[in-house]
């Protein structure tokens, strides 16, 4: 509040000063101010106008009298000022005083006066904006060394930018660039930072200006101000970021600047103002709409949880006096003979489980603590209560989510799975699927008891619930440990029931087949055998009880209606389903080969459908007519063909199967596949299958070779093998191996025989030890093709391939599956 002696302004002590007299008083005082004893003192005119302006908005100004007593209310002052000052001549005076040719102190007090006046509302702002150049002069003052001047200039820009039509004028005059320079100063008063950031907050409301703000060097400064000591500065910085996040085009720039990490830290710390935390959550929820950014948020320890409304939690039925237990139902030892009256001791034990000195894994303790917290919130009706707000009574829109630390989020999602609301269950299952991005999260859901709920919900009446639940189980099954728990909870029985039902939706069939493929993954079975003994089982030491219990559930898949359905899936034009069905059938071919041999004709039709997908009918007249495939389509089709080739390779071990199929047709199809545009890595398995098929069929079949064999056999292959043996350059050796693999993929059995006849096995085994990446994959593919001929087994084993292959499998590198398939074909 500003109070001046009445002797300075006798007219203002009793009445409002007319506009003309105010301007005269200002000019007279300004002249006297510059000539009094050469001393610098505040110009009386400016102080007089400041007093009038203080009376105009909402402030109370003391009325100056001889004895200093008495006051006038703000409303009275406003009305008197309006009635006596219809013009705004004094505003123009102060705008002119902002010019760079004026004294810095005059400019400072002029900008302060205009800032105070602008707080009177839109009418005052409109009066200021009538004077051209006001914005430019104000922005120029942001360079001032005086913090008061900077604060007032930023404050004036803040009030002006609060009016929609003036934002473009401010941004077009270079305000964003000047603000960037101002905020980069090493020291800045909190008041200046607040006003400047609030100006940006107002400007960022305009979608056109958000990209301009985000493209400057302001983002690092905004992130830094989130740690400022002043709460208002933190909130203003968070508000700017919240507005910037509303434009999807800014997300990548914000992520690169480290916004996700900083805002996640704020939410997890449970400290800071509610406004800042709300803004941080708003930014992260906007970014979570992008799948890649959602993964980054999950990696920071935050989980996206659906808001389902308080009404949905009414179906939560906690067990009375429940004692904390492990997710598998194992109860902890009770410290007293009877529970407390209101369950307080059980609650305290659940929250302080880590302090009990129990010999328990941390993941299990976190599961118990999280479950106890969420169940307690559900009991008291505050599970979705935030910042003192009442819980929502009606079901919110499906796209509403909140962010919770992963321990609370996991427990919350598992709790929702036990409710009655179908929509809530489906959304929770979808969130579990989205969150299962790494082993840590998958194990966390397993320990929290999600698997039992999800398997049970596969039998739900709602198709939407079953699809979401199957999707969650599919994602969780990527963990071998969780996959075993899923199987032990009876998921195979549920899947069999789904597959037997011919009315099941295609989406649900696909997801359940994916789960079954994870359970019956031949590569996983072989790797388990490798860990416990020899590949062929001669030294295996496994848990017989575990194997027998698995056999009880897996026998369900051997039901004729199930594997007939799998064979029908091979014929569907869905590469992903074909790939999974072929993988399951390969497992059956390993465990129960006689089951598939009895239906060899149907399996052959399914394999033909896989090999022919995307192509015309194959005859000698149109073998070169191949339709164009997109990159994505070629990859999907290639994966399906590769899986079908592995299945056929395994089935060829059965003589009854081999004698009942049309080998000529299959050879022709596989040769056509080798000439197609599917990826090379898919052709590796096709070439290996073709080698075995042609050898067992008594090659040559009366068909033309697809490449010039003379040049390849007597020119290209010897040259490449010599380069692998003698080159001193690792790069040249690896390039030769990759090229040789491409030649064999096209040439088939003749090329593999040429490689073996010219001593190529030993240098290829040596390449396994030294090569990496594509070269290692190519070496494994060539040796796999060679292993299809049993005459080459001795040479491969003698060259030392087995220990190298074992090391690759146990290292779990990118090529471990290729090494495992090759190891499986060799005698050990």
N, C-alpha and C positions, 0 to 999 in steps of 0.2 A: 504494500500500500504506500502511495506517495503523498506526502503532506508538505505544503510550502507555507511560509508566513504570508498572511493576508496583505502585508505591506507591499509585496511584489505585485499582486494582482487585486487591487481594490475593487475592480468591477466584477471579478469572478466571485468575490466573497458574498455578494448578495444576489447576483443574477448571472444568467448564462451570457457569455460573450458573443456578440454577433459575429458572423463569419468575416465581414469586412474588417472589423476591428481586430479580429484574431490574426489576420494576415498582416495588418499594419504593425501589430505588437510583435509579431515574429520577425519582420524585417528590421524594425528598430532595435530590438534586442540583439539581433544577429550582428548588426553594425557595432553596437556598443560592446558586444562580447569580444570583438576582434581588436578593440582599441583601448581597453582598460589596462593600463600599466604594463602592457605586454604580457600579462598573465593569462594562462589558459583556464577558463572556468566554464561550466555548463551553460550554454546559451539559454537565456530565459524563455525565449519563444518556444524552444523545443520542450522545455519542462512544462510550460503552460499547456501546450497541446497534449502532452502526455497525460496531464491531469484531466483534461477534457475527455480524452479517450478512455482513461480509467473509469470515468463516470459513465461511459456509453455502454460497455458490455455488461458483465455481471458482477463487477467489483463494487465495493462500497468505499467512497472517498470521504475523508473527513472534511467538513466545511471549515474553512479557515476564518476565524473571527479574532477579535482583539484579545479575548480571554482564552482562546483555544477550545471553547466548548461547542457542542452541537455537531450534527452530522446529517447527511442527506442519503436516503436509500438509493440503491442501484437503479431500481425501476423509475424513480422520480428523475434521476439524472439522465437516464436514457430518453425519457419523454421530452425533457427540457432541451436536450441536445438536438433531437430530431426536429423539434418545432422551430428552433432558432438557426439551424444550419441546413437549409435545403440544398445548398451547393456543396461541392467537395473541393473547393479551391485550395484548402490547406493540404489535401492529399497530394495534389500536384506539386506543391511547394516541397514536400518531403521527398517525392520521387525525384525532383530536380536536384535535391541535396545528395542523392545517391551517386551522382556523377563522380568520375575518378578525378576531376580537377578540384574537388572540394577537399576540405581538411578531413583527415581520417576520423577525428573525434566527432565532427559534424555528421559524417556518413554513418558512423556507428549509432549515434542517437536517432538519426532519421530512420534507419532500418528497424531500430527497436520500437519507435513510435508506430511505424507501419505494421509491424508484426502484432503489436497490441491491438491496433485498430482492426486488423483482419480477423481477430477473434470474435468480432461482433456478428459474424454470420455471412451468408452469401451476398447480402446487399453491400456490405463493406468490401468484400472481395471484388465484387463487380465494379465498384468505384475505383479500386486500385488498378484493376486490369484495363480501365479505360485509357490509361496513360501508356503509350507505346514505349517500349524499351525498359519498362519496369522489371520484367523477368530477367532480361540480360544483365541489368545493373545489379540485381539481387544475386544472381549466380556469380558475378564477378567478385562479390564480397566474400564468397566461400574461400577465396584465396587469402583472406586477411589473416594477419598474425594474431589479431585480437580474438580471443575465444568468445567474448560477448557478441562481437560482430558476427562471427560464424554461427553462433547459436541463433541469433535473431534472423539472419538470412535463411538458415535452414528451417527455422520455425515458420517464416513467411511462406517459403516454398511448400512446407507441409500443409498449411491451411489452404493455400491456393490449389494445391494438387488434390484436395479433398472434393473439389468441384469437377465433375466429369469433363466439361468442355475445355478446361484449361490444361489438362494433362499433356496433350500433344504439344502445346506451346512450350511447356516447361521442358519436355524431353527434346523437342526440336531446337531449343536454345543451348543445348550442351550440358544440361543439369546432371545427367547420369555420369558423364565423363568427369565433371568437376567434383561430384560426390565421391567418385572412385579415388581421385587424388586426395581428397580430404580425409577419407577413411584410411588411407595408407600411411598417414602420419604416425610417427613413433609415439607421440603423446597427444591425447585428445580428451577433453573433459567429458564426463558422462552425459551432461546436458546436451552437448553438441552431437554426440553419438546418437542419443535418443531422437533428437529432432531430425537428424539426417536419415537415420534408418526408417523413421516413420514416413518421411517423404518418399523413400523407395517403396515402402509398404503401400502407400497410396498409388504410386505410379504402376506398381506391379499388378494392380487390379485390372488394368488394361491389357488384354491378351496380346496386342501388337507390341507392347513395350516389354513384355516378359522375356522374350528371346534376346532383346537388346541388353537387358540387365544381366541375363545369364551368360552372355557371350563376353562380358567384360571380366576384369580381374576382381570383381566384387565377391564371388563365391568363397574364396579363401577367407576374406575378411568377415563375411557373414558367419562362417563356421567358427572363426575365432571369437566373435562376439557372443556366441552361445555360452562361453565360459566367463563372460564379463561379471564383475562384482555387482553391478547394478541390475536388479531384476527387470526393470523397464527396458534396458538395452537388450537383455536376453530375449524378452518377449517380442520386441520389435524385429530382431534378427530372425527369430522363428517365424514371425508373420510374413516376412518377405519370402522366406524359403517355402512356406505353405502356399503362397500365391504362385511362385515360380513352378511348383510341382503340378499345378493345375494344367499346365501345357505339357503334353507328352513329349514334345520335341526337346524339352529341357532336361529330361531324365538322364540321358547318357552323360551330359556335361556335369550334372550334379553328382552322379555316381563317381565319375572320374575325380571329382574334387574331394571325395571322401564324406559326402553328406550322410550316407547310410550308416557308416560306422559311428559317426558322432551322434546322430539322433538315436540310434539303437542304444548307445551308452547312456544317454539321458533317460530313456524309458526304463532301462534295466536298473539304474541307480536308485529309482524311487525317490529322488530328491529333486529340488528345483520347484519353480512355481507351477501351479496347475495349468496356467495358460501356455507356458513353454512346453510342457508335456503333451498338452492337447495338440499344439501345433506340430510337434515332432511326430505324433501318431498320425496326424492328417497327412503329412508328407510321405511317410512310409506306406500308408494305406494306398495312396495314389500310385506310388512306385510299384507296389505289390501287384498291380493289375498286369504288369509285364512279367512273364514267366521267369526270365533270366534274373530280373531284379528281385523277384520274390525269393529266388534261391539265395541271392546275396543277403537278403534280410534274414532268412532262416539260418544261414551260416553265422550270423551275428548273435544267434541265440534267442530270436523272437519268432513266435509261432502265430500264424494267421488263424483266428478262431471265429466262427460265425456267431453273430448275435441273434439269438432265437427268441428272445422275449421272456419275461418273467412267467407268463402263463404256461410255457412249455415245461418249466421245472416243477410245476405242481404235481406231476406224475412221479417225481423222484420219491422213492420209498426207502429211506435208510433203515438198516436193521437196528432195532432197539438195543442199546448198550453194546453195540458192535465192538469187538476187540480187534485192533489192527492186525492184519494178516498179510502174507505175501500174495502176489497175484495168482499163484497156483492154488490158493486156498489154505496153505499151511499157516496155522495160527502161531503167534509168538507166545512164549511162556508167560503165564499170568503171574503178576507179583502179589496178587491178593486173591482170596477165595471167591469173592463176589464183586460184581461191577459196582461203581458208584451210582448214586441215585439218578443223576442227570447225565451220566456218561462223561464227566469232566476228566476223570483220570485217563480214560481211553483217548480222548482228544489230546491231552498233554503228551501222552506216550507217542501218539502218531506224529505230533509236531516236533518232538524231541528225540526221535528214534536214533539220531546220530550220536546223541549223548549217552546212550544206554550201554555203550561198550560192547555191542553185539558184533560178532564176526560175520559181517554181511557185506556183500558187494555194494559199492556206492550207488550203482544204478537201481538196485532194489530199495535202498534207503530213500533215494529221491522219489521213487514211485509211491512209497508209503506217505511221505511228507506231502507231496503234491495232491494225492488223493484225499488225505485228511483235510487239507485246507479247502479244497473245492467242495467236498461234501459238507463241511461246516458252513460255508457260505450258502450252499443250497438249502440247508436246514433253516437258516435264519432269514432266507429270502433276499440276500444281498449279493448274489453271485454275479449279477450284471450291474451292480451299483457302482457308479464312478463319480468322484468329486462331489459327493453329497446329493446327487440327483436321485430321484425315485426310479425304481426299475420300470422298464417299459411293460405296459399291460397288454398290448396287442403285438401280434407277430410282425416284426419289421420286414421291409423288402428283403428279398433273397440276397442282394448284393452287399448287405451291411456286415462288416467284420470288425473285430478289434484285434489288437496285438498284445500278446502275453509272453512273459519269459517262458522258455521252452518247458521247464518243469511244470509250471502252472497250466500252460497250454495243453500239454499232453494229458494231464489229469482231467482238464475240462472236457476235452474231446471224448475221452473214454466215458466220462460221466454222461455226456449227451447220448452216447450209444445205448445207454440203458433206459432212456426215456421212451415215451409212447408216441411222441410226435414224429410222423414219417418224414416230413420235410426237414426237421432238425437232424434226424439220424442220417439222412442222405447227404446233407451239407457237411456234417461232421466227418463222415466217411470220406468224402471228397477232400476235405482238409487234411485228413490223415494221409491220403494218397499223395497230395502235393507236398507234405512235409517229409515224407520218407525218401529223402534225397541222399542219405549217407547211412553208414552202419550205426553210428551213434543214435540217430533218431529212430531207426528201425528197432534197435535193441530197447530203447526207451519205451516205445509203444508196447513191445512184447512184455517188458517188466510191469508196465502199468495195467496189463490185463486186456489190451485191445483185441488180441487175437481171438480169445474165447468169445467175446461179443460179436466180432465180425463173422466168424464161422457160423455161429448160431443164426445171425441175421441173413445168411445166404438162403435160408428157408422162409424169408419174409414174404408176405402176400404182395407187397408193392414191387413192381418191376424196377422202378426208379431206385428204390432202396437196394435191391439186389445188385443192380449195375454199379452203383457207387461203392457198395461193400466189396464186390468182386474186384473193382479197380484198386481199392485200398489193399486187399490181400495180394493182388498181383504185384504191387510196388513193394510191399513188405517182404514178399518171397524172394526178392533179390538177395537177401541175406540168407546164407545157407543155414545158419543157426535158427533164424526165425522160420525159415521154410520147414524145418523139422518140427517145430512147435505147431505150425499150421496143420501139417499132416497128422500129428498126434492128436489133434483136437477133432478129428473126423471130417476134415474138409473133403476127402475123396468121396465119401458117401453122399455129401451134398452135391458135389459136382456131377457124380454119376446120375443122380436124380434129375439134375438140370439138363444133362445131355440126352437123357432118355425122353424127355418131354419135347416133342417135335414142334410145339408152339412157342418155345423159348425164343426170345428176340436174338437177332444176329449179334448185337453188341454184347449181350450177356454170354452167348456161346463163345465169342472170341476171347473174352476176358477169363472165363473159366478154363478154356483150353490153354491159355497162357499160364495159368496157375498150375494146371496139370503138367504142362511141359517143364516148368521149373522143378516140380517134384520128381518127375521121371526124366531128368536130364541125363543122358548117357555119359556125357563128359564128367558130370559131377560124381556119378557112380564110379567111373574109372579112377578119378582123382582120389576118392575115398579109399579105394583098394590100394592105390599106390602109397598112400600114407601109412597103411597098416601092413603092407606086405608086398609081395611081387604082383606084377600087373595081372598075371594070369591066375592069381589066387593060390599058388602053391604054398606060400608062406603067410597067408593072411591070418591075422588074429583079431577078430572082430567080436563085438558083443552079440552073442547068439540070441539073447533075449530081445535085444533091440531089433535085430534082423527079423526074428519071427513075428514080433508085433507089427513091424512094417508090412510083412507079408499078408497079415490078416486084412489090412485095409486095402492093400494094392490088388488083392485078388478080385476086388470089386470091378477093377478096370478090365479084367479078362472076360467079363460078361460079354456075350456075343453081340448084344445090342449096342454096347459101348464101342467096341473096336470096329463094328460095322459103321457106326456113326463117324468114327475117325476116318475111315476109308472114304466115306461120302464127302467129308470135309476136304480131302485131297482133290476132289473133283470140282470144288467151288472156285470161282475166279477171284479168290482173296489170297494174295501171296503170303500175308502174315499168318493167316490161319493154316495155309498149306505147310508153311515152315514148321509151325508148332505141332501139327498133326503128324508130320513126318518124323519129328523128334520123338514123340511119344511112341509111335510105331517102331522106331529104331530100338527104343528101350524094350518093347515087347519082343522084338526079334532077338535081343540078347538074352532075355530071361525065359521066354516061352516061344522058341522059334516054331514049334509045331502048330501053334495057334494061327500064325500067319501063313504058314505053308498050305493050310487047308483052304485058304481063300486067295491063292496066288493070282488067279485070273482077275478078281476084283482089284487087288493091289496094283496089278499091272496097268489096269485102266486108270487108276488114280495117278500113277507115276506118269503115264502118257499125258494126262491132262496137265500135270505140272510142267512137263518138258515142252508142251505145245503152247502154253499160255503166251499170248502176245504174238504168235506166229500163225501163218496159214497152214493148212494141211500139208504135210510133207510128202511130196512125191518127187521122182527124179526130174520132172518137168519144171517144178516151181521151187526147188530147193534154195535158189538164190534170191527168191522174193521174200524179203523180210521187212515188216513194217517198222517205222521209226519209233523208238522208245525214248521217253524223257529220262533225265538223269535220275530222278527219284524213282520212277517206275522201273528203270533198269536195275537199280539197287535192290528194290523190293523183290522183283522177279528173280534176280540173281540169288538172293538169300534163300528163296523157296526152292529153286533148282538145286542149289548146293545141298540143302537138307535132304531133298529127294534123292540126290546122287549118293549121299552117305547111307541113306536107308537101303537103296538098291545094292550098294557095295556089300552091306552086311547081309542082305538076303541072298546074295549069290553064293554065300558059304553053304547054303542048303541045296543039296543036289536035287531034291524033289521040286523045289521052287524053280531052280534053273531050267530043269527039263520041261516045265509046264508053261514057260513064257516064250514070247516071240522075240528072240534075241536080235534078229535082223532089224526089226522095227525100232527097237530101243537103241541099237548102234547108230542107225540113221538119224534118230532124233538127237542123240548126244553129239554126233558130229555137227549137226546143224547148230546146236547150242554153242559149240566151240567157235563157230563163225559169227555168232550173234554179237550184239553190243552190250551184253551184260558185263559187269566188272570182272577184271582178271582174277581176283581172289576167289570168285565163285567158280570160275572155270578150272581152278586147281582141282577141286573135288570132282568136277565133271570128267576131267582128263583121267584122274585116277580110276574112277568107275569104268570109263571106257576101256582103259588098259585091261582091267580085270575081266570085263565082259567080252572083249575081243579075244583075249587069251583062252578063256573057258569055252568060247564058241568056235575055236579052231580057226582063228584069223589066218589068211584074209577071207572075209566074206566078199562076194562079188560086188564090191562098191568102189567107186573112185576115191582116192585120197584127196583131201581138201587142199593140200599144198604141194608144191613141187618137191617131192621127197628126195630126188637125186641130189639136188643142190643142198638140201638141208642135211641129209645123212652124211654126205662125203665132203661137205665144205663148211657149213655153218657150225655144226655141233663140234667137230674137231677143233676148229678155231677158238670157240668159246671155252672148251675144256683146257686148251693150252694156255689161254689167257688166265684162267683160274689157277692153274698150277704154277706158272712161271712169273707172273706179273709181280713187281715189287710195290705196286701202288694198290693200296686197299680199295680205293675208289674204283679202279679199273676192274678189280676182282669182283666187287659187289655189282658193278654194272653188267659184267659178263653173266653172273648168276641170274640176275633179273631177266636178261635177254634170253638165256637158256630156258628159263621157266616159261616164258612166252612162246618159245618155239615148241616146247613139249606140249603146252596146252593146245596148240593147233595141230601138232603132228600125230599125237596119240602113241600107240604101242610101238611103232617102228622107231620113233625117236627115243623112247625110254630104253629099248633094247640097244640102240646105238650108243647111248651114254654108258650103259653097263658094260658093253663089249669093249669100249675104249678106255676102261679104267676110271670112269668118272665118279665112282662111289666114294673113294678115299678122299679126294680133294673136296667133295661136297660135305662130307662129315666134318672135315677140318673147318669148313666155312661156318658150320653151326657153332663152333667154339669161338670164332673170331668175328663173325658178321653181326649186324644189328639191323633193326628196322625192316625195310622191304627186302633186303638181301637175305636176312635170316629167314623171313617168311618164304621167300622163293626157294631157298635151300631145303627147307622142310617139305615144301610142296613137291619138289623133284624127288626127294628120297621117299616120300609117301607113294608117289607114282611107281617108283622102282620096287617098293615093298609089295606091290600088288602081284608081282611075280615071285613066288616063293624061292626060286633059284637065287635070287639076290639077297636073301636074308642072311646067309653066312657072311657075305662080304660086308654088309652093313654092320653086323654085330662085331666082326673082326676089326673093323675100322674104328671101333670105340664109340659107337653112337649111343648105346644105352645109358651110360652114366651122364653123358651130355644132355640127353633128353630128359632124364630124371631131374637134373638140376634146373632145366627150363620149366618143367611142370611145377616144381616146388617153389620156384621164384615168383610164380603167378604173374609173369610178364605178359605183354600183349600177345605173344605167340604160344602161350602155354597150351591152348587147346590143340593147335596143330601138332605140337610135340607129343601130346597125349595120344592123339589118334595114330600117329606113327608108331609110338611105343607099343600101342595095343596090337599092332599087326606083327610085331617081331617076337621071336621066341626068346624067353628070358629064364 
